[in-house]
Amino acid sequence: MEKLTYSISKEYSHELNEISHKLEQLEKGRVYELSGAQMDGYLATNAGQLKKMFANLLNKIQNGEEGTATHLADVMRSIK
């Protein structure tokens, strides 16, 4: 297996921040079952979202796709 030529934490910083935020919210008990706030979502919903986030991130890494931050930066550069 070849060593990657880029930093995963830099290339996929947006995706990793989304996962980190979701985990922080769960750590704080921000689930409907505990908070009573519908915007927090059920624990099962949050778990499902995390699974999708991890799957999407791993898919991007596996297929050599650029991260969201890089993609957005490219789009912004092309607008000028």
PDB file of N, CA, C and O in Angstrom:
ATOM      1  N   MET A   1       0.832  -1.166   0.000  1.00  0.00           N
ATOM      2  CA  MET A   1       0.000   0.000   0.000  1.00  0.00           C
ATOM      3  C   MET A   1       0.888   1.245   0.000  1.00  0.00           C
ATOM      4  O   MET A   1       1.866   1.318   0.744  1.00  0.00           O
ATOM      5  N   GLU A   2       0.540   2.221  -0.839  1.00  0.00           N
ATOM      6  CA  GLU A   2       1.329   3.438  -0.956  1.00  0.00           C
ATOM      7  C   GLU A   2       0.955   4.446   0.126  1.00  0.00           C
ATOM      8  O   GLU A   2      -0.198   4.541   0.546  1.00  0.00           O
ATOM      9  N   LYS A   3       1.957   5.187   0.558  1.00  0.00           N
ATOM     10  CA  LYS A   3       1.733   6.245   1.526  1.00  0.00           C
ATOM     11  C   LYS A   3       1.066   7.414   0.807  1.00  0.00           C
ATOM     12  O   LYS A   3       1.421   7.736  -0.327  1.00  0.00           O
ATOM     13  N   LEU A   4       0.098   8.049   1.471  1.00  0.00           N
ATOM     14  CA  LEU A   4      -0.592   9.183   0.880  1.00  0.00           C
ATOM     15  C   LEU A   4       0.347  10.379   0.797  1.00  0.00           C
ATOM     16  O   LEU A   4       1.213  10.567   1.652  1.00  0.00           O
ATOM     17  N   THR A   5       0.163  11.175  -0.234  1.00  0.00           N
ATOM     18  CA  THR A   5       1.027  12.332  -0.446  1.00  0.00           C
ATOM     19  C   THR A   5       0.427  13.612   0.138  1.00  0.00           C
ATOM     20  O   THR A   5       0.952  14.704  -0.076  1.00  0.00           O
ATOM     21  N   TYR A   6      -0.666  13.471   0.870  1.00  0.00           N
ATOM     22  CA  TYR A   6      -1.327  14.635   1.465  1.00  0.00           C
ATOM     23  C   TYR A   6      -1.765  14.282   2.881  1.00  0.00           C
ATOM     24  O   TYR A   6      -1.776  13.114   3.271  1.00  0.00           O
ATOM     25  N   SER A   7      -2.126  15.310   3.640  1.00  0.00           N
ATOM     26  CA  SER A   7      -2.599  15.128   5.014  1.00  0.00           C
ATOM     27  C   SER A   7      -4.117  14.942   5.000  1.00  0.00           C
ATOM     28  O   SER A   7      -4.847  15.832   4.564  1.00  0.00           O
ATOM     29  N   ILE A   8      -4.582  13.813   5.466  1.00  0.00           N
ATOM     30  CA  ILE A   8      -6.023  13.548   5.511  1.00  0.00           C
ATOM     31  C   ILE A   8      -6.728  14.601   6.351  1.00  0.00           C
ATOM     32  O   ILE A   8      -7.802  15.078   5.985  1.00  0.00           O
ATOM     33  N   SER A   9      -6.121  14.963   7.484  1.00  0.00           N
ATOM     34  CA  SER A   9      -6.778  15.927   8.370  1.00  0.00           C
ATOM     35  C   SER A   9      -6.913  17.305   7.718  1.00  0.00           C
ATOM     36  O   SER A   9      -7.840  18.046   8.044  1.00  0.00           O
ATOM     37  N   LYS A  10      -6.014  17.658   6.815  1.00  0.00           N
ATOM     38  CA  LYS A  10      -6.124  18.940   6.113  1.00  0.00           C
ATOM     39  C   LYS A  10      -7.076  18.840   4.928  1.00  0.00           C
ATOM     40  O   LYS A  10      -7.948  19.691   4.752  1.00  0.00           O
ATOM     41  N   GLU A  11      -6.911  17.820   4.132  1.00  0.00           N
ATOM     42  CA  GLU A  11      -7.733  17.668   2.926  1.00  0.00           C
ATOM     43  C   GLU A  11      -9.209  17.485   3.254  1.00  0.00           C
ATOM     44  O   GLU A  11     -10.072  18.006   2.547  1.00  0.00           O
ATOM     45  N   TYR A  12      -9.501  16.757   4.309  1.00  0.00           N
ATOM     46  CA  TYR A  12     -10.887  16.452   4.662  1.00  0.00           C
ATOM     47  C   TYR A  12     -11.291  17.143   5.961  1.00  0.00           C
ATOM     48  O   TYR A  12     -12.071  16.601   6.745  1.00  0.00           O
ATOM     49  N   SER A  13     -10.755  18.345   6.184  1.00  0.00           N
ATOM     50  CA  SER A  13     -11.030  19.065   7.430  1.00  0.00           C
ATOM     51  C   SER A  13     -12.518  19.352   7.615  1.00  0.00           C
ATOM     52  O   SER A  13     -13.032  19.257   8.729  1.00  0.00           O
ATOM     53  N   HIS A  14     -13.205  19.696   6.546  1.00  0.00           N
ATOM     54  CA  HIS A  14     -14.643  19.990   6.643  1.00  0.00           C
ATOM     55  C   HIS A  14     -15.420  18.755   7.090  1.00  0.00           C
ATOM     56  O   HIS A  14     -16.244  18.817   8.002  1.00  0.00           O
ATOM     57  N   GLU A  15     -15.145  17.648   6.438  1.00  0.00           N
ATOM     58  CA  GLU A  15     -15.847  16.413   6.779  1.00  0.00           C
ATOM     59  C   GLU A  15     -15.541  15.993   8.220  1.00  0.00           C
ATOM     60  O   GLU A  15     -16.439  15.587   8.957  1.00  0.00           O
ATOM     61  N   LEU A  16     -14.286  16.092   8.610  1.00  0.00           N
ATOM     62  CA  LEU A  16     -13.892  15.713   9.973  1.00  0.00           C
ATOM     63  C   LEU A  16     -14.507  16.646  11.013  1.00  0.00           C
ATOM     64  O   LEU A  16     -14.880  16.204  12.100  1.00  0.00           O
ATOM     65  N   ASN A  17     -14.616  17.938  10.684  1.00  0.00           N
ATOM     66  CA  ASN A  17     -15.253  18.881  11.598  1.00  0.00           C
ATOM     67  C   ASN A  17     -16.735  18.581  11.775  1.00  0.00           C
ATOM     68  O   ASN A  17     -17.265  18.716  12.878  1.00  0.00           O
ATOM     69  N   GLU A  18     -17.406  18.178  10.710  1.00  0.00           N
ATOM     70  CA  GLU A  18     -18.823  17.803  10.812  1.00  0.00           C
ATOM     71  C   GLU A  18     -18.996  16.604  11.739  1.00  0.00           C
ATOM     72  O   GLU A  18     -19.894  16.591  12.581  1.00  0.00           O
ATOM     73  N   ILE A  19     -18.147  15.610  11.588  1.00  0.00           N
ATOM     74  CA  ILE A  19     -18.207  14.424  12.443  1.00  0.00           C
ATOM     75  C   ILE A  19     -17.909  14.804  13.885  1.00  0.00           C
ATOM     76  O   ILE A  19     -18.598  14.359  14.803  1.00  0.00           O
ATOM     77  N   SER A  20     -16.897  15.617  14.085  1.00  0.00           N
ATOM     78  CA  SER A  20     -16.523  16.060  15.425  1.00  0.00           C
ATOM     79  C   SER A  20     -17.656  16.828  16.090  1.00  0.00           C
ATOM     80  O   SER A  20     -17.939  16.624  17.270  1.00  0.00           O
ATOM     81  N   HIS A  21     -18.298  17.701  15.341  1.00  0.00           N
ATOM     82  CA  HIS A  21     -19.420  18.478  15.879  1.00  0.00           C
ATOM     83  C   HIS A  21     -20.569  17.562  16.302  1.00  0.00           C
ATOM     84  O   HIS A  21     -21.148  17.731  17.375  1.00  0.00           O
ATOM     85  N   LYS A  22     -20.886  16.608  15.460  1.00  0.00           N
ATOM     86  CA  LYS A  22     -21.974  15.670  15.777  1.00  0.00           C
ATOM     87  C   LYS A  22     -21.652  14.894  17.050  1.00  0.00           C
ATOM     88  O   LYS A  22     -22.521  14.709  17.902  1.00  0.00           O
ATOM     89  N   LEU A  23     -20.407  14.441  17.182  1.00  0.00           N
ATOM     90  CA  LEU A  23     -20.002  13.711  18.384  1.00  0.00           C
ATOM     91  C   LEU A  23     -20.042  14.591  19.629  1.00  0.00           C
ATOM     92  O   LEU A  23     -20.440  14.137  20.702  1.00  0.00           O
ATOM     93  N   GLU A  24     -19.628  15.857  19.486  1.00  0.00           N
ATOM     94  CA  GLU A  24     -19.682  16.788  20.618  1.00  0.00           C
ATOM     95  C   GLU A  24     -21.115  17.005  21.081  1.00  0.00           C
ATOM     96  O   GLU A  24     -21.387  17.061  22.280  1.00  0.00           O
ATOM     97  N   GLN A  25     -22.031  17.128  20.121  1.00  0.00           N
ATOM     98  CA  GLN A  25     -23.438  17.307  20.477  1.00  0.00           C
ATOM     99  C   GLN A  25     -23.977  16.088  21.228  1.00  0.00           C
ATOM    100  O   GLN A  25     -24.746  16.224  22.180  1.00  0.00           O
ATOM    101  N   LEU A  26     -23.569  14.912  20.794  1.00  0.00           N
ATOM    102  CA  LEU A  26     -24.003  13.692  21.483  1.00  0.00           C
ATOM    103  C   LEU A  26     -23.412  13.623  22.888  1.00  0.00           C
ATOM    104  O   LEU A  26     -24.087  13.205  23.829  1.00  0.00           O
ATOM    105  N   GLU A  27     -22.145  14.035  23.030  1.00  0.00           N
ATOM    106  CA  GLU A  27     -21.512  14.057  24.351  1.00  0.00           C
ATOM    107  C   GLU A  27     -22.254  14.977  25.313  1.00  0.00           C
ATOM    108  O   GLU A  27     -22.318  14.716  26.514  1.00  0.00           O
ATOM    109  N   LYS A  28     -22.805  16.042  24.778  1.00  0.00           N
ATOM    110  CA  LYS A  28     -23.533  17.013  25.597  1.00  0.00           C
ATOM    111  C   LYS A  28     -24.978  16.594  25.853  1.00  0.00           C
ATOM    112  O   LYS A  28     -25.746  17.333  26.470  1.00  0.00           O
ATOM    113  N   GLY A  29     -25.344  15.403  25.378  1.00  0.00           N
ATOM    114  CA  GLY A  29     -26.701  14.914  25.596  1.00  0.00           C
ATOM    115  C   GLY A  29     -27.727  15.530  24.675  1.00  0.00           C
ATOM    116  O   GLY A  29     -28.921  15.519  24.975  1.00  0.00           O
ATOM    117  N   ARG A  30     -27.271  16.072  23.547  1.00  0.00           N
ATOM    118  CA  ARG A  30     -28.173  16.727  22.612  1.00  0.00           C
ATOM    119  C   ARG A  30     -28.856  15.691  21.720  1.00  0.00           C
ATOM    120  O   ARG A  30     -28.571  15.586  20.527  1.00  0.00           O
ATOM    121  N   VAL A  31     -29.750  14.945  22.321  1.00  0.00           N
ATOM    122  CA  VAL A  31     -30.616  14.011  21.606  1.00  0.00           C
ATOM    123  C   VAL A  31     -32.030  14.214  22.131  1.00  0.00           C
ATOM    124  O   VAL A  31     -32.221  14.552  23.299  1.00  0.00           O
ATOM    125  N   TYR A  32     -32.996  14.012  21.290  1.00  0.00           N
ATOM    126  CA  TYR A  32     -34.397  14.271  21.611  1.00  0.00           C
ATOM    127  C   TYR A  32     -34.837  13.536  22.873  1.00  0.00           C
ATOM    128  O   TYR A  32     -35.590  14.068  23.688  1.00  0.00           O
ATOM    129  N   GLU A  33     -34.360  12.320  23.017  1.00  0.00           N
ATOM    130  CA  GLU A  33     -34.773  11.518  24.171  1.00  0.00           C
ATOM    131  C   GLU A  33     -34.368  12.170  25.500  1.00  0.00           C
ATOM    132  O   GLU A  33     -35.037  11.976  26.515  1.00  0.00           O
ATOM    133  N   LEU A  34     -33.289  12.931  25.495  1.00  0.00           N
ATOM    134  CA  LEU A  34     -32.815  13.587  26.723  1.00  0.00           C
ATOM    135  C   LEU A  34     -33.218  15.058  26.807  1.00  0.00           C
ATOM    136  O   LEU A  34     -33.579  15.542  27.880  1.00  0.00           O
ATOM    137  N   SER A  35     -33.157  15.766  25.690  1.00  0.00           N
ATOM    138  CA  SER A  35     -33.387  17.211  25.706  1.00  0.00           C
ATOM    139  C   SER A  35     -34.844  17.593  25.498  1.00  0.00           C
ATOM    140  O   SER A  35     -35.283  18.656  25.936  1.00  0.00           O
ATOM    141  N   GLY A  36     -35.587  16.726  24.830  1.00  0.00           N
ATOM    142  CA  GLY A  36     -36.969  17.048  24.495  1.00  0.00           C
ATOM    143  C   GLY A  36     -37.084  18.022  23.321  1.00  0.00           C
ATOM    144  O   GLY A  36     -38.190  18.398  22.935  1.00  0.00           O
ATOM    145  N   ALA A  37     -35.959  18.426  22.757  1.00  0.00           N
ATOM    146  CA  ALA A  37     -35.954  19.347  21.620  1.00  0.00           C
ATOM    147  C   ALA A  37     -35.886  18.546  20.321  1.00  0.00           C
ATOM    148  O   ALA A  37     -34.932  17.804  20.087  1.00  0.00           O
ATOM    149  N   GLN A  38     -36.900  18.704  19.488  1.00  0.00           N
ATOM    150  CA  GLN A  38     -36.953  17.943  18.243  1.00  0.00           C
ATOM    151  C   GLN A  38     -35.758  18.232  17.338  1.00  0.00           C
ATOM    152  O   GLN A  38     -35.318  17.358  16.592  1.00  0.00           O
ATOM    153  N   MET A  39     -35.231  19.458  17.403  1.00  0.00           N
ATOM    154  CA  MET A  39     -34.107  19.803  16.523  1.00  0.00           C
ATOM    155  C   MET A  39     -32.875  18.964  16.813  1.00  0.00           C
ATOM    156  O   MET A  39     -32.000  18.845  15.955  1.00  0.00           O
ATOM    157  N   ASP A  40     -32.784  18.369  18.022  1.00  0.00           N
ATOM    158  CA  ASP A  40     -31.641  17.531  18.363  1.00  0.00           C
ATOM    159  C   ASP A  40     -31.705  16.167  17.686  1.00  0.00           C
ATOM    160  O   ASP A  40     -30.671  15.529  17.488  1.00  0.00           O
ATOM    161  N   GLY A  41     -32.879  15.721  17.336  1.00  0.00           N
ATOM    162  CA  GLY A  41     -33.047  14.429  16.679  1.00  0.00           C
ATOM    163  C   GLY A  41     -32.900  13.264  17.637  1.00  0.00           C
ATOM    164  O   GLY A  41     -32.286  13.379  18.697  1.00  0.00           O
ATOM    165  N   TYR A  42     -33.466  12.162  17.247  1.00  0.00           N
ATOM    166  CA  TYR A  42     -33.381  10.938  18.046  1.00  0.00           C
ATOM    167  C   TYR A  42     -31.961  10.385  18.009  1.00  0.00           C
ATOM    168  O   TYR A  42     -31.204  10.648  17.075  1.00  0.00           O
ATOM    169  N   LEU A  43     -31.618   9.627  19.020  1.00  0.00           N
ATOM    170  CA  LEU A  43     -30.294   9.002  19.085  1.00  0.00           C
ATOM    171  C   LEU A  43     -30.058   8.140  17.850  1.00  0.00           C
ATOM    172  O   LEU A  43     -28.979   8.184  17.260  1.00  0.00           O
ATOM    173  N   ALA A  44     -31.054   7.361  17.459  1.00  0.00           N
ATOM    174  CA  ALA A  44     -30.914   6.490  16.281  1.00  0.00           C
ATOM    175  C   ALA A  44     -30.671   7.308  15.017  1.00  0.00           C
ATOM    176  O   ALA A  44     -29.888   6.902  14.158  1.00  0.00           O
ATOM    177  N   THR A  45     -31.329   8.446  14.898  1.00  0.00           N
ATOM    178  CA  THR A  45     -31.131   9.321  13.732  1.00  0.00           C
ATOM    179  C   THR A  45     -29.714   9.859  13.705  1.00  0.00           C
ATOM    180  O   THR A  45     -29.059   9.854  12.663  1.00  0.00           O
ATOM    181  N   ASN A  46     -29.238  10.325  14.860  1.00  0.00           N
ATOM    182  CA  ASN A  46     -27.871  10.842  14.950  1.00  0.00           C
ATOM    183  C   ASN A  46     -26.846   9.755  14.641  1.00  0.00           C
ATOM    184  O   ASN A  46     -25.854  10.012  13.959  1.00  0.00           O
ATOM    185  N   ALA A  47     -27.078   8.556  15.135  1.00  0.00           N
ATOM    186  CA  ALA A  47     -26.166   7.440  14.857  1.00  0.00           C
ATOM    187  C   ALA A  47     -26.146   7.136  13.362  1.00  0.00           C
ATOM    188  O   ALA A  47     -25.083   6.896  12.790  1.00  0.00           O
ATOM    189  N   GLY A  48     -27.302   7.146  12.739  1.00  0.00           N
ATOM    190  CA  GLY A  48     -27.387   6.915  11.298  1.00  0.00           C
ATOM    191  C   GLY A  48     -26.662   7.984  10.506  1.00  0.00           C
ATOM    192  O   GLY A  48     -26.003   7.688   9.509  1.00  0.00           O
ATOM    193  N   GLN A  49     -26.783   9.245  10.952  1.00  0.00           N
ATOM    194  CA  GLN A  49     -26.079  10.338  10.280  1.00  0.00           C
ATOM    195  C   GLN A  49     -24.566  10.173  10.399  1.00  0.00           C
ATOM    196  O   GLN A  49     -23.829  10.413   9.442  1.00  0.00           O
ATOM    197  N   LEU A  50     -24.114   9.765  11.576  1.00  0.00           N
ATOM    198  CA  LEU A  50     -22.676   9.533  11.762  1.00  0.00           C
ATOM    199  C   LEU A  50     -22.171   8.414  10.860  1.00  0.00           C
ATOM    200  O   LEU A  50     -21.095   8.523  10.272  1.00  0.00           O
ATOM    201  N   LYS A  51     -22.943   7.344  10.749  1.00  0.00           N
ATOM    202  CA  LYS A  51     -22.554   6.243   9.858  1.00  0.00           C
ATOM    203  C   LYS A  51     -22.383   6.743   8.428  1.00  0.00           C
ATOM    204  O   LYS A  51     -21.412   6.393   7.757  1.00  0.00           O
ATOM    205  N   LYS A  52     -23.339   7.573   7.955  1.00  0.00           N
ATOM    206  CA  LYS A  52     -23.265   8.109   6.597  1.00  0.00           C
ATOM    207  C   LYS A  52     -22.055   9.032   6.441  1.00  0.00           C
ATOM    208  O   LYS A  52     -21.371   9.003   5.418  1.00  0.00           O
ATOM    209  N   MET A  53     -21.798   9.852   7.466  1.00  0.00           N
ATOM    210  CA  MET A  53     -20.656  10.763   7.411  1.00  0.00           C
ATOM    211  C   MET A  53     -19.353   9.987   7.284  1.00  0.00           C
ATOM    212  O   MET A  53     -18.502  10.324   6.461  1.00  0.00           O
ATOM    213  N   PHE A  54     -19.196   8.941   8.103  1.00  0.00           N
ATOM    214  CA  PHE A  54     -17.989   8.118   8.037  1.00  0.00           C
ATOM    215  C   PHE A  54     -17.887   7.411   6.689  1.00  0.00           C
ATOM    216  O   PHE A  54     -16.811   7.371   6.093  1.00  0.00           O
ATOM    217  N   ALA A  55     -18.988   6.859   6.207  1.00  0.00           N
ATOM    218  CA  ALA A  55     -18.973   6.157   4.924  1.00  0.00           C
ATOM    219  C   ALA A  55     -18.593   7.099   3.788  1.00  0.00           C
ATOM    220  O   ALA A  55     -17.795   6.743   2.921  1.00  0.00           O
ATOM    221  N   ASN A  56     -19.171   8.314   3.791  1.00  0.00           N
ATOM    222  CA  ASN A  56     -18.848   9.286   2.743  1.00  0.00           C
ATOM    223  C   ASN A  56     -17.388   9.702   2.799  1.00  0.00           C
ATOM    224  O   ASN A  56     -16.735   9.822   1.763  1.00  0.00           O
ATOM    225  N   LEU A  57     -16.874   9.922   3.998  1.00  0.00           N
ATOM    226  CA  LEU A  57     -15.467  10.302   4.147  1.00  0.00           C
ATOM    227  C   LEU A  57     -14.553   9.185   3.661  1.00  0.00           C
ATOM    228  O   LEU A  57     -13.623   9.436   2.894  1.00  0.00           O
ATOM    229  N   LEU A  58     -14.804   7.976   4.092  1.00  0.00           N
ATOM    230  CA  LEU A  58     -13.967   6.844   3.675  1.00  0.00           C
ATOM    231  C   LEU A  58     -14.044   6.630   2.167  1.00  0.00           C
ATOM    232  O   LEU A  58     -13.045   6.283   1.537  1.00  0.00           O
ATOM    233  N   ASN A  59     -15.211   6.834   1.594  1.00  0.00           N
ATOM    234  CA  ASN A  59     -15.376   6.702   0.147  1.00  0.00           C
ATOM    235  C   ASN A  59     -14.533   7.741  -0.596  1.00  0.00           C
ATOM    236  O   ASN A  59     -13.883   7.423  -1.592  1.00  0.00           O
ATOM    237  N   LYS A  60     -14.548   8.978  -0.109  1.00  0.00           N
ATOM    238  CA  LYS A  60     -13.737  10.026  -0.733  1.00  0.00           C
ATOM    239  C   LYS A  60     -12.252   9.677  -0.660  1.00  0.00           C
ATOM    240  O   LYS A  60     -11.526   9.823  -1.643  1.00  0.00           O
ATOM    241  N   ILE A  61     -11.808   9.217   0.502  1.00  0.00           N
ATOM    242  CA  ILE A  61     -10.395   8.863   0.661  1.00  0.00           C
ATOM    243  C   ILE A  61     -10.041   7.691  -0.249  1.00  0.00           C
ATOM    244  O   ILE A  61      -9.026   7.726  -0.944  1.00  0.00           O
ATOM    245  N   GLN A  62     -10.875   6.659  -0.245  1.00  0.00           N
ATOM    246  CA  GLN A  62     -10.623   5.458  -1.043  1.00  0.00           C
ATOM    247  C   GLN A  62     -10.532   5.777  -2.529  1.00  0.00           C
ATOM    248  O   GLN A  62      -9.706   5.210  -3.245  1.00  0.00           O
ATOM    249  N   ASN A  63     -11.393   6.696  -2.992  1.00  0.00           N
ATOM    250  CA  ASN A  63     -11.464   6.992  -4.424  1.00  0.00           C
ATOM    251  C   ASN A  63     -10.645   8.212  -4.828  1.00  0.00           C
ATOM    252  O   ASN A  63     -10.698   8.646  -5.979  1.00  0.00           O
ATOM    253  N   GLY A  64      -9.887   8.767  -3.883  1.00  0.00           N
ATOM    254  CA  GLY A  64      -9.026   9.897  -4.198  1.00  0.00           C
ATOM    255  C   GLY A  64      -9.775  11.174  -4.524  1.00  0.00           C
ATOM    256  O   GLY A  64      -9.245  12.039  -5.222  1.00  0.00           O
ATOM    257  N   GLU A  65     -11.003  11.308  -4.031  1.00  0.00           N
ATOM    258  CA  GLU A  65     -11.778  12.527  -4.267  1.00  0.00           C
ATOM    259  C   GLU A  65     -11.301  13.628  -3.333  1.00  0.00           C
ATOM    260  O   GLU A  65     -10.872  13.363  -2.210  1.00  0.00           O
ATOM    261  N   GLU A  66     -11.379  14.846  -3.801  1.00  0.00           N
ATOM    262  CA  GLU A  66     -10.968  15.957  -2.962  1.00  0.00           C
ATOM    263  C   GLU A  66     -12.006  16.211  -1.871  1.00  0.00           C
ATOM    264  O   GLU A  66     -13.179  15.864  -2.001  1.00  0.00           O
ATOM    265  N   GLY A  67     -11.530  16.827  -0.796  1.00  0.00           N
ATOM    266  CA  GLY A  67     -12.411  17.167   0.308  1.00  0.00           C
ATOM    267  C   GLY A  67     -13.291  18.355  -0.037  1.00  0.00           C
ATOM    268  O   GLY A  67     -13.038  19.063  -1.012  1.00  0.00           O
ATOM    269  N   THR A  68     -14.316  18.568   0.759  1.00  0.00           N
ATOM    270  CA  THR A  68     -15.251  19.668   0.535  1.00  0.00           C
ATOM    271  C   THR A  68     -14.543  21.014   0.568  1.00  0.00           C
ATOM    272  O   THR A  68     -14.826  21.877  -0.264  1.00  0.00           O
ATOM    273  N   ALA A  69     -13.630  21.211   1.508  1.00  0.00           N
ATOM    274  CA  ALA A  69     -12.916  22.491   1.617  1.00  0.00           C
ATOM    275  C   ALA A  69     -12.135  22.787   0.337  1.00  0.00           C
ATOM    276  O   ALA A  69     -12.159  23.918  -0.150  1.00  0.00           O
ATOM    277  N   THR A  70     -11.453  21.803  -0.206  1.00  0.00           N
ATOM    278  CA  THR A  70     -10.697  21.983  -1.454  1.00  0.00           C
ATOM    279  C   THR A  70     -11.642  22.265  -2.608  1.00  0.00           C
ATOM    280  O   THR A  70     -11.388  23.145  -3.431  1.00  0.00           O
ATOM    281  N   HIS A  71     -12.723  21.520  -2.663  1.00  0.00           N
ATOM    282  CA  HIS A  71     -13.710  21.709  -3.735  1.00  0.00           C
ATOM    283  C   HIS A  71     -14.275  23.129  -3.698  1.00  0.00           C
ATOM    284  O   HIS A  71     -14.363  23.786  -4.735  1.00  0.00           O
ATOM    285  N   LEU A  72     -14.657  23.608  -2.512  1.00  0.00           N
ATOM    286  CA  LEU A  72     -15.213  24.956  -2.391  1.00  0.00           C
ATOM    287  C   LEU A  72     -14.174  26.019  -2.745  1.00  0.00           C
ATOM    288  O   LEU A  72     -14.501  27.024  -3.376  1.00  0.00           O
ATOM    289  N   ALA A  73     -12.939  25.800  -2.342  1.00  0.00           N
ATOM    290  CA  ALA A  73     -11.866  26.745  -2.686  1.00  0.00           C
ATOM    291  C   ALA A  73     -11.679  26.811  -4.200  1.00  0.00           C
ATOM    292  O   ALA A  73     -11.490  27.896  -4.749  1.00  0.00           O
ATOM    293  N   ASP A  74     -11.729  25.664  -4.881  1.00  0.00           N
ATOM    294  CA  ASP A  74     -11.610  25.638  -6.338  1.00  0.00           C
ATOM    295  C   ASP A  74     -12.750  26.393  -7.001  1.00  0.00           C
ATOM    296  O   ASP A  74     -12.535  27.128  -7.964  1.00  0.00           O
ATOM    297  N   VAL A  75     -13.960  26.214  -6.488  1.00  0.00           N
ATOM    298  CA  VAL A  75     -15.122  26.896  -7.036  1.00  0.00           C
ATOM    299  C   VAL A  75     -14.974  28.407  -6.862  1.00  0.00           C
ATOM    300  O   VAL A  75     -15.241  29.174  -7.788  1.00  0.00           O
ATOM    301  N   MET A  76     -14.558  28.820  -5.695  1.00  0.00           N
ATOM    302  CA  MET A  76     -14.393  30.255  -5.430  1.00  0.00           C
ATOM    303  C   MET A  76     -13.315  30.861  -6.336  1.00  0.00           C
ATOM    304  O   MET A  76     -13.477  31.981  -6.821  1.00  0.00           O
ATOM    305  N   ARG A  77     -12.222  30.136  -6.568  1.00  0.00           N
ATOM    306  CA  ARG A  77     -11.160  30.623  -7.444  1.00  0.00           C
ATOM    307  C   ARG A  77     -11.655  30.755  -8.885  1.00  0.00           C
ATOM    308  O   ARG A  77     -11.249  31.671  -9.600  1.00  0.00           O
ATOM    309  N   SER A  78     -12.517  29.857  -9.304  1.00  0.00           N
ATOM    310  CA  SER A  78     -13.001  29.887 -10.679  1.00  0.00           C
ATOM    311  C   SER A  78     -13.999  31.019 -10.921  1.00  0.00           C
ATOM    312  O   SER A  78     -14.239  31.397 -12.067  1.00  0.00           O
ATOM    313  N   ILE A  79     -14.574  31.556  -9.861  1.00  0.00           N
ATOM    314  CA  ILE A  79     -15.541  32.649  -9.994  1.00  0.00           C
ATOM    315  C   ILE A  79     -14.849  33.959 -10.345  1.00  0.00           C
ATOM    316  O   ILE A  79     -15.424  34.790 -11.049  1.00  0.00           O
ATOM    317  N   LYS A  80     -13.634  34.153  -9.869  1.00  0.00           N
ATOM    318  CA  LYS A  80     -12.915  35.414 -10.109  1.00  0.00           C
ATOM    319  C   LYS A  80     -12.676  35.650 -11.534  1.00  0.00           C
ATOM    320  O   LYS A  80     -12.084  36.665 -11.901  1.00  0.00           O
TER     321      LYS A  80
END
